[in-house]
C-alpha cells in the first residue's frame, strides 16, 4: 500500500511532523484492512477555523477536535482518494492535558479516529461505538500507545464526525 498524505499546517501551534502523521494514518489503514493506495489531505487548524467548519458542516457551535470529510467519488472511478481530515491543534493539546495523556498519544488517537471515519466507521450507535473503540485500541496498541479510552473525559472529548 502507498499512502499519499498531504499535511497542511494552518495555525501557529506546534504539531507533529508529516512522518508521524503518516505512521498513525498508515497504521489505521492497515488495522482496518485497507488494501491498495490511499490519498488523504490532513489540515491542522486553530479553534476559529475549526469552529467555522463545525458550524458550516455539522451545524454545531464551537470547535471540535477532528472532522472527517470522506471523498464522494462517482462509482467505478477507482481513484485512491479517501478524503480530508481536519484536526484542531489547540483543542488536541488542551484535551491531552485534561485527560492526563501525552500530546503525541492524543494526536495519534485523533489521526487514527479520523482515518477510520474516512473508511466508513462510525460511533453513533452503541454497537458501532464499541467496534470502533476496539479497533482504535488495537491500532494504537500496534503503535505502542495505550488505550485511549478509560476515562469519562476521554470518551466525552470525541465530538467528531
Secondary structure, 3 states (H helix, E strand, C coil): CCEEEEEEECCCCCCCCHHHHHHHHHHHHHHCCCCCCEEEEEEEECHHHHHHHHHHHHCCCCCCCEEEEECCCCCCCCCCEEEEEEEEHHHHHHHHHHHCCCHHHHHHHHHHHHHHHHCCCCCCCHHHHHHHHHHHHHHHHHCCCCCCCCCHHHHHCCCCC
